[in-house]
Amino acid sequence: MRNAQGYAVLVGPDAPMRECDTFTCSHCQFVVFVKPKCDPSELGGFCRLCFKHICGPCADKGMCDPFEKKLERMEDRGRLMRQIGIE
């Protein structure tokens, strides 16, 4: 991966400190750890509709469903439920 979006430092009581680059899937918010010199196809994919990096399971679905849109749908549903008096 040419430009990773994040950086993680993993520290454990019995394990040595480990540092690696990361990116967050824009469809499900899963943090993917980027292995050095890894083939980009092993990391997941790149959504050509929202132009963001995505994890493997989201790439396998073959559809664009960004996390922000999911949140908007949940908020809209909550507003509807309050308006009709269910909540």
C-alpha positions as CSV (number, residue, x, y, z in Angstrom):
1,M,0.0,0.0,0.0
2,R,1.5,3.3,-1.1
3,N,-0.1,5.6,1.5
4,A,-1.4,4.1,4.7
5,Q,-4.0,6.1,6.6
6,G,-2.9,5.3,10.1
7,Y,-0.2,3.9,12.4
8,A,-0.5,1.4,15.2
9,V,1.8,0.6,18.1
10,L,0.8,-2.7,19.7
11,V,2.1,-3.3,23.2
12,G,1.4,-6.4,25.3
13,P,2.7,-7.7,28.6
14,D,4.3,-10.9,27.1
15,A,4.9,-9.8,23.5
16,P,7.4,-7.3,22.1
17,M,6.3,-3.9,20.9
18,R,5.0,-4.1,17.3
19,E,4.5,-1.2,14.9
20,C,2.6,-1.2,11.7
21,D,0.7,0.9,9.2
22,T,-3.1,0.7,9.1
23,F,-6.2,1.8,7.2
24,T,-9.8,1.9,8.2
25,C,-12.5,0.4,5.9
26,S,-14.8,3.1,4.9
27,H,-17.8,0.7,4.6
28,C,-17.6,-1.1,8.1
29,Q,-14.9,0.8,10.1
30,F,-12.7,-2.3,10.5
31,V,-9.0,-1.5,11.1
32,V,-6.8,-3.4,8.7
33,F,-3.1,-3.9,9.6
34,V,-0.9,-3.4,6.5
35,K,1.9,-6.0,6.3
36,P,5.2,-4.7,4.8
37,K,5.6,-5.4,1.1
38,C,2.2,-7.0,1.0
39,D,0.3,-7.4,-2.3
40,P,-2.5,-4.8,-2.2
41,S,-5.1,-7.4,-3.3
42,E,-4.5,-9.2,-0.1
43,L,-5.5,-6.2,2.0
44,G,-9.0,-5.8,0.6
45,G,-9.8,-3.3,-2.2
46,F,-10.5,0.2,-3.3
47,C,-14.1,1.2,-3.8
48,R,-14.4,3.0,-7.1
49,L,-17.8,4.6,-6.2
50,C,-16.7,6.3,-2.9
51,F,-13.0,6.3,-3.7
52,K,-12.0,4.9,-0.4
53,H,-10.0,1.8,0.9
54,I,-12.2,-1.1,2.0
55,C,-11.5,-4.4,3.8
56,G,-11.6,-7.9,2.1
57,P,-15.2,-8.8,3.3
58,C,-16.6,-5.5,2.0
59,A,-14.7,-5.9,-1.3
60,D,-16.2,-9.3,-1.7
61,K,-19.8,-7.9,-1.4
62,G,-19.2,-5.9,-4.5
63,M,-21.4,-3.0,-3.6
64,C,-20.8,0.5,-2.1
65,D,-22.4,1.1,1.3
66,P,-20.3,3.7,3.2
67,F,-20.5,3.8,6.9
68,E,-21.7,7.4,6.9
69,K,-24.7,6.4,4.8
70,K,-25.6,3.6,7.2
71,L,-25.5,6.1,10.1
72,E,-27.8,8.5,8.1
73,R,-30.3,5.7,7.5
74,M,-30.3,4.8,11.3
75,E,-30.9,8.5,12.2
76,D,-33.7,8.8,9.6
77,R,-35.3,5.7,11.0
78,G,-35.1,7.0,14.6
79,R,-36.7,10.3,13.5
80,L,-39.5,8.5,11.7
81,M,-40.2,6.3,14.7
82,R,-40.4,9.4,17.0
83,Q,-42.7,11.2,14.6
84,I,-45.2,8.4,14.4
85,G,-44.9,7.9,18.2
86,I,-43.4,4.4,18.4
87,E,-40.4,5.4,20.5
